[in-house]
């Protein structure tokens, strides 16, 4: 699937009009239409804004849906990880701390059992 078709697919899956997405990322709807039709390609800054607005990674936007991240097959977990990447750094650190503590506790329980 082409980059433009992927933008359109993700946009329609999220029930966002071209105009709404264009407004979110700060471009004219005509530009977005050209991207979706693969007439032109956006700058990397615009690609980043599109990915953030559609709540997907840049990799997913450019290369398509990946079924897993480094062997993670749980789709819900992968979706959560993708959403976490868009949080402010302080909140990302909190998520990392929580996961580290949870995994440490699980490891200790397993070793003590």
C-alpha positions in Angstrom: 0.0 0.0 0.0 1.3 3.5 -0.8 2.1 6.1 1.7 -0.9 8.3 0.6 -3.4 5.4 0.7 -2.1 4.5 4.2 -2.8 8.1 5.3 -6.3 8.0 3.9 -7.0 4.5 5.4 -5.9 5.6 8.9 -7.8 8.9 8.6 -11.0 7.2 7.6 -10.6 4.5 10.3 -10.4 7.3 12.8 -13.5 8.9 11.2 -11.6 12.2 10.6 -12.3 14.3 7.5 -9.5 15.6 5.3 -10.3 19.1 6.5 -10.2 18.1 10.2 -6.8 16.3 9.8 -5.4 19.2 7.8 -6.4 21.6 10.5 -4.9 19.4 13.2 -1.5 19.4 11.5 -1.6 23.0 10.3 -1.8 22.5 6.5 -4.4 23.3 3.9 -6.8 20.4 3.0 -5.6 20.6 -0.6 -2.1 19.6 0.5 -3.4 16.6 2.4 -5.4 15.6 -0.6 -2.2 15.6 -2.7 -0.5 13.5 -0.1 -3.3 11.0 -0.1 -3.3 10.8 -3.9 0.5 10.3 -3.9 0.9 13.5 -6.0 3.4 15.0 -3.6 5.2 13.9 -0.4 5.2 15.8 2.9 8.3 16.9 4.8 9.4 14.8 7.7 7.9 17.4 10.1 4.5 17.0 8.5 4.8 13.2 8.6 5.5 13.5 12.3 2.4 15.7 12.8 0.2 13.3 10.7 1.4 10.3 12.8 0.7 12.1 16.0 -2.7 13.3 14.9 -3.6 9.7 13.8 -2.0 8.3 16.9 0.3 5.9 15.1 4.1 5.7 14.9 5.9 7.2 12.0 7.0 3.6 11.1 3.4 2.5 10.9 2.5 5.5 8.8 5.4 5.0 6.4 5.8 1.2 6.3 2.3 0.0 7.3 0.9 -1.9 10.2 3.5 -4.1 11.9 2.0 -7.1 13.7 4.5 -6.9 16.5 7.3 -4.9 18.1 10.4 -7.0 18.7 8.4 -10.2 19.1 5.4 -8.8 21.1 2.4 -10.5 19.7 -0.2 -8.9 22.0 -2.0 -6.3 19.8 -3.4 -4.4 22.8 0.0 -4.2 24.5 1.5 -3.0 21.2 -1.2 -0.4 20.8 -0.6 0.9 24.3 3.2 1.1 23.7 2.5 3.1 20.5 0.3 5.6 22.4 2.8 6.0 25.2 5.4 7.3 22.7 3.3 10.4 22.2 3.1 11.3 25.9 5.2 14.0 27.5 8.6 12.8 28.6 7.7 13.0 32.3 4.7 10.7 31.8 6.8 8.3 29.7 9.2 8.1 32.5 6.4 7.3 34.9 5.2 4.5 32.6 8.7 3.1 32.4 9.1 3.2 36.2 5.8 1.4 36.7 6.7 -1.3 34.1 10.2 -1.8 35.7 8.7 -2.1 39.1 6.0 -4.5 38.0 8.5 -6.7 36.1 10.9 -6.7 39.0 8.1 -7.8 41.4 7.1 -10.6 39.0 10.7 -11.8 38.6 11.2 -11.8 42.4 8.0 -13.8 42.9 9.1 -16.3 40.4 12.5 -16.7 41.9 11.1 -17.1 45.4 8.5 -19.6 44.4 
